[in-house]
Amino acid sequence: LMPHFWEFPTVSMGIGPMNAIYQAQSNRYLHNRGLKDTSDQQVWAFLGDGEMDEPESRGLLQLAANENLDNLNFVINCNLQRLDGPVRGNGKIMQELEAFFRGAGWNVIKVVWGREWDDLLTKDTDGSLVKIMNETPDGDYQTYKAESGGFVREHFFGKTPQTKDMVADLTDDQIWNLKRGGHDYRKVYAAYKAATEFKGKPTVILAKTVKGYGLGPHFEGRNATHQMKKLTLDDLKKFRDHLRIPITDEQLEKDLYQPPYYHPGTDAPEIKYMMERRAALGGAVPERRSKHAEITLPDAKSYEVAKRGSGKQMAATTMAFVRLLKDLMRDKNFGKHIAPIIPD
């Protein structure tokens, strides 16, 4: 699908993090060798918390830190869910990833709570709220988002008299609408800005979110969200209201299976802003091209020694390979394309 659009078709199986590290390393190599100025280029990988359990996702983290790839940024969407359930139901995946990345030498930025929590945290003079936050496992956070504000008041804030008093003047709806950091655009902006300005290490942003955010109570934070493929008419209307999209009930009710797409128009302030930012960043996403330079393959003479073999003398595999590689590198057309890398 869309083969000319995707620069790095990876899916969520650990290949994305590896590709991002290698791309940042390649960009740095090009710049250091004077081949291309990549000093303003940043590589961004958008990953999932469940995906980080793939061995490939974590296997090269130390390489990125050792080479000081501050042109590399990971954004890990910590919605606490994977395809088959919680990522760490009885644990805390954000703290685990924070420790892992710090140990590998990365700069870590956590975006945990939205602005609505700031006033509550200011009131938390004795640390009661922070203590509850730190002791609440991910599975409970999922439950809170699948329940009501009254449930959160009783089972989260109600754990101590101090925290219960903090939300005494908040309605149940206000409590339920206390956002997580990954849904606060100001907090996300601040994290992105800090990541691009940090020097000396790669950066990972751990953003706490809710799976199915904005899709209504039937989707948000539900373990079945991954398997839910359709919105009911009521869900669709709530989704429209949440995003404040000017589409009428009549338009939605006309055909539930083909709801209208909304475009604010090319002169709308938000569209103008997006186009201006796109131009400032160098234009649209580059087209993925499959063209390649024609390479003249070595002639048969390059393989003569290998075909002849070692006769009665035993030959080590490495020795035979080195001889073949040496002859291939001597080929005037093909040899210049070989770049030996010695991993030992």
Legacy VTK file of the C-alpha trace (Angstrom):
# vtk DataFile Version 3.0
C-alpha trace
ASCII
DATASET POLYDATA
POINTS 344 float
0.000 0.000 0.000
1.274 3.477 -0.949
4.741 2.190 -1.940
5.957 5.650 -2.980
5.006 7.276 0.334
6.574 5.165 3.067
10.255 5.882 3.523
10.697 3.116 6.089
8.003 0.413 5.881
8.667 -1.350 9.177
5.453 -2.375 11.021
5.718 -2.726 14.805
8.134 -5.620 15.094
11.317 -3.882 16.179
12.626 -3.059 12.707
11.697 0.627 13.035
14.029 1.390 15.955
16.943 -0.338 14.215
16.326 1.468 10.926
16.128 4.808 12.739
19.457 4.245 14.485
21.162 3.202 11.261
19.661 6.196 9.403
20.914 8.627 12.059
24.315 6.935 11.974
24.426 7.188 8.165
23.453 10.872 8.268
26.229 11.567 10.765
28.722 9.620 8.609
27.798 11.662 5.511
28.271 14.903 7.429
31.546 13.915 9.107
33.052 12.863 5.768
31.977 16.083 4.054
29.750 14.192 1.629
26.518 15.999 2.569
25.487 18.609 5.120
23.032 16.762 7.359
23.604 18.964 10.416
19.984 20.186 10.458
18.429 16.767 9.903
16.691 14.928 12.731
15.550 11.305 12.580
12.276 10.555 14.374
10.957 7.075 15.154
7.399 6.749 16.461
7.070 3.520 18.412
4.759 1.643 20.756
5.410 0.515 24.311
4.507 -3.085 23.470
6.805 -2.953 20.443
9.729 -2.224 22.751
9.592 -5.831 23.979
10.885 -6.980 20.586
14.596 -7.871 20.921
15.406 -5.747 17.870
13.804 -2.687 19.485
16.399 -2.512 22.256
19.369 -4.304 20.723
21.126 -1.248 19.231
20.342 1.414 21.831
23.873 1.484 23.209
25.336 1.937 19.722
23.307 5.144 19.299
24.547 6.446 22.655
28.165 5.427 22.070
28.198 7.397 18.801
26.506 10.436 20.408
23.693 10.441 17.858
21.911 13.570 19.065
20.239 13.699 15.640
18.059 10.751 16.716
14.759 10.888 18.609
12.448 8.076 19.678
8.842 8.867 20.614
7.283 5.921 22.439
3.509 6.024 22.734
2.899 4.504 26.168
-0.814 3.681 26.004
-0.113 0.659 28.236
-1.763 -1.776 25.779
-0.551 -4.312 23.256
-2.565 -6.424 20.824
-3.355 -9.118 23.374
-3.760 -7.074 26.554
-1.800 -4.837 28.941
1.912 -4.290 28.302
2.677 -4.477 32.031
-0.583 -5.049 33.880
1.012 -5.383 37.307
4.051 -3.243 36.541
4.934 0.166 35.115
6.245 0.146 31.551
7.244 3.831 31.535
9.549 3.421 34.525
10.982 0.245 33.027
11.739 1.947 29.706
13.137 5.010 31.471
15.608 2.848 33.400
16.547 0.861 30.303
17.211 3.918 28.120
19.089 5.781 30.849
21.235 2.699 31.367
21.990 2.632 27.645
23.143 6.267 27.778
20.120 8.061 26.307
18.516 11.359 27.285
15.022 10.573 28.623
12.030 12.942 28.560
8.793 11.775 30.185
5.432 13.328 29.283
3.157 11.762 31.868
0.448 14.215 32.938
-1.447 16.985 31.152
-1.766 20.599 32.295
-4.948 19.832 34.226
-2.841 17.987 36.803
-0.477 20.910 37.425
-2.701 22.625 40.007
-3.219 19.333 41.841
0.513 18.655 41.926
1.099 22.167 43.266
-1.270 21.361 46.134
0.562 18.093 46.813
2.821 19.558 49.496
3.279 16.281 51.374
3.806 14.083 48.283
0.640 12.016 48.786
-0.504 12.379 45.169
2.900 11.579 43.695
3.129 8.526 45.963
-0.213 7.224 44.668
0.846 7.899 41.080
4.066 5.949 41.556
2.400 3.025 43.327
-0.523 2.603 40.898
0.192 -0.209 38.389
-0.570 0.200 34.702
-3.522 -2.175 34.882
-5.276 0.118 37.355
-4.680 3.148 35.133
-6.406 1.250 32.323
-9.340 0.518 34.623
-9.673 4.178 35.601
-10.008 5.239 31.960
-12.606 2.557 31.319
-14.687 3.761 34.287
-16.288 7.061 35.353
-14.950 10.137 37.081
-16.744 9.070 40.239
-14.891 5.755 40.162
-11.567 7.601 39.834
-12.508 9.915 42.710
-13.219 6.945 44.996
-10.511 4.471 43.995
-7.613 6.787 43.023
-7.961 10.083 44.865
-9.828 8.430 47.721
-6.773 6.497 48.880
-5.770 9.263 51.315
-7.690 12.121 52.979
-5.228 14.634 51.493
-5.758 13.573 47.877
-9.509 13.258 48.370
-9.624 16.881 49.539
-7.609 17.998 46.492
-10.486 17.133 44.140
-13.365 18.051 46.448
-14.219 21.068 44.285
-13.988 19.144 40.982
-16.972 17.478 39.325
-16.810 13.842 38.256
-16.598 14.973 34.617
-13.654 17.235 35.423
-11.870 14.361 37.146
-12.481 12.020 34.220
-11.152 14.680 31.826
-7.789 15.014 33.586
-5.625 14.269 30.555
-2.488 12.229 30.283
0.596 14.018 29.019
0.603 12.594 25.511
-2.759 14.262 24.825
-1.622 17.726 25.953
-0.261 19.451 22.867
1.655 22.015 24.935
3.446 19.330 26.930
4.193 17.387 23.739
5.513 20.536 22.042
7.770 21.260 25.014
9.122 17.701 24.882
9.812 17.870 21.140
11.534 21.234 21.516
13.705 19.932 24.356
14.610 16.864 22.294
15.771 18.872 19.273
17.857 21.197 21.449
19.590 18.476 23.477
23.198 17.798 22.467
25.505 14.847 22.975
23.048 11.953 23.264
20.036 10.493 21.450
16.700 11.329 23.069
13.663 9.198 23.872
10.302 10.770 24.690
8.026 8.538 26.764
4.491 9.885 26.297
1.663 8.463 28.378
-1.600 8.182 26.425
-4.938 6.369 26.331
-5.625 3.794 23.635
-8.631 4.945 21.621
-8.456 8.509 22.958
-11.323 10.636 21.653
-13.346 7.683 20.372
-15.697 7.675 23.353
-16.274 5.462 26.402
-16.801 2.300 24.345
-13.237 2.522 23.008
-11.036 4.509 25.379
-8.777 2.342 27.507
-10.609 -0.881 26.647
-8.573 -4.047 26.211
-10.717 -4.900 23.187
-9.920 -1.615 21.401
-7.428 -3.304 19.061
-10.138 -5.672 17.831
-12.922 -3.078 17.495
-13.262 -2.113 13.837
-16.464 -0.052 13.646
-17.989 2.988 15.334
-21.690 3.071 16.113
-23.623 6.160 15.056
-23.590 7.391 18.657
-19.816 6.824 18.922
-19.298 8.668 15.644
-21.285 11.657 16.877
-19.289 11.788 20.121
-16.064 11.585 18.131
-17.242 14.490 15.958
-18.149 16.537 19.026
-14.812 15.788 20.688
-12.916 17.105 17.662
-15.463 19.904 17.051
-15.891 18.953 13.400
-18.718 20.962 11.734
-20.639 17.987 10.331
-24.374 17.758 11.074
-26.273 14.784 12.489
-28.153 14.564 9.189
-24.902 14.167 7.253
-23.762 11.362 9.551
-27.132 9.622 9.548
-27.305 9.640 5.752
-24.816 6.762 5.480
-23.107 5.408 8.590
-20.661 3.378 6.508
-19.518 6.367 4.442
-19.354 9.384 6.763
-18.310 12.617 5.033
-14.736 13.815 5.183
-14.259 17.369 6.355
-11.679 19.790 4.970
-11.689 23.357 6.331
-10.511 24.768 2.988
-7.147 25.927 1.691
-7.661 29.431 3.134
-8.386 28.192 6.666
-5.824 29.406 9.254
-4.914 25.869 10.337
-4.290 24.726 6.757
-2.194 27.812 6.014
-0.169 27.202 9.164
0.455 23.558 8.264
1.550 24.461 4.736
3.848 27.210 6.036
5.475 24.810 8.487
5.847 22.191 5.790
7.592 24.709 3.531
9.850 25.876 6.379
10.904 22.286 7.033
11.945 21.723 3.435
8.743 20.626 1.736
6.626 17.499 1.740
7.790 14.020 2.661
10.264 12.887 -0.019
8.931 10.393 -2.519
10.240 6.895 -1.953
12.045 5.903 -5.138
13.047 2.428 -6.179
15.480 3.535 -8.894
19.064 2.392 -8.588
22.312 2.902 -10.434
23.309 0.254 -12.935
26.304 -1.761 -11.751
28.559 -3.754 -14.034
29.087 -7.119 -12.393
32.574 -8.668 -12.237
33.578 -10.855 -15.156
34.325 -14.561 -14.839
38.046 -13.915 -14.275
37.316 -12.632 -10.757
36.059 -16.070 -9.744
38.827 -18.192 -11.288
40.787 -18.690 -8.054
37.647 -19.662 -6.152
36.614 -22.128 -8.850
40.066 -23.671 -8.936
39.844 -24.522 -5.254
42.751 -25.285 -2.927
43.675 -28.639 -4.417
44.910 -31.179 -1.876
45.564 -28.477 0.719
42.821 -27.750 3.258
41.626 -24.134 3.213
39.885 -22.258 5.995
36.531 -20.739 5.098
37.706 -17.264 6.086
40.831 -17.551 3.933
38.804 -18.642 0.900
36.361 -15.785 1.386
39.130 -13.194 1.797
40.768 -14.330 -1.442
37.458 -14.048 -3.290
36.760 -10.630 -1.777
40.250 -9.422 -2.718
39.718 -10.406 -6.358
36.298 -8.751 -6.437
37.751 -5.525 -5.022
40.395 -5.502 -7.749
37.688 -5.352 -10.426
37.867 -1.769 -11.763
34.083 -1.388 -12.138
32.762 -3.385 -9.205
35.484 -3.023 -6.579
34.748 0.604 -5.714
31.275 -0.400 -4.497
32.593 -2.735 -1.784
33.022 -1.318 1.735
34.451 -3.978 4.083
33.231 -3.707 7.684
35.122 -5.731 10.291
32.764 -6.335 13.260
35.432 -7.972 15.441
LINES 1 345
344 0 1 2 3 4 5 6 7 8 9 10 11 12 13 14 15 16 17 18 19 20 21 22 23 24 25 26 27 28 29 30 31 32 33 34 35 36 37 38 39 40 41 42 43 44 45 46 47 48 49 50 51 52 53 54 55 56 57 58 59 60 61 62 63 64 65 66 67 68 69 70 71 72 73 74 75 76 77 78 79 80 81 82 83 84 85 86 87 88 89 90 91 92 93 94 95 96 97 98 99 100 101 102 103 104 105 106 107 108 109 110 111 112 113 114 115 116 117 118 119 120 121 122 123 124 125 126 127 128 129 130 131 132 133 134 135 136 137 138 139 140 141 142 143 144 145 146 147 148 149 150 151 152 153 154 155 156 157 158 159 160 161 162 163 164 165 166 167 168 169 170 171 172 173 174 175 176 177 178 179 180 181 182 183 184 185 186 187 188 189 190 191 192 193 194 195 196 197 198 199 200 201 202 203 204 205 206 207 208 209 210 211 212 213 214 215 216 217 218 219 220 221 222 223 224 225 226 227 228 229 230 231 232 233 234 235 236 237 238 239 240 241 242 243 244 245 246 247 248 249 250 251 252 253 254 255 256 257 258 259 260 261 262 263 264 265 266 267 268 269 270 271 272 273 274 275 276 277 278 279 280 281 282 283 284 285 286 287 288 289 290 291 292 293 294 295 296 297 298 299 300 301 302 303 304 305 306 307 308 309 310 311 312 313 314 315 316 317 318 319 320 321 322 323 324 325 326 327 328 329 330 331 332 333 334 335 336 337 338 339 340 341 342 343
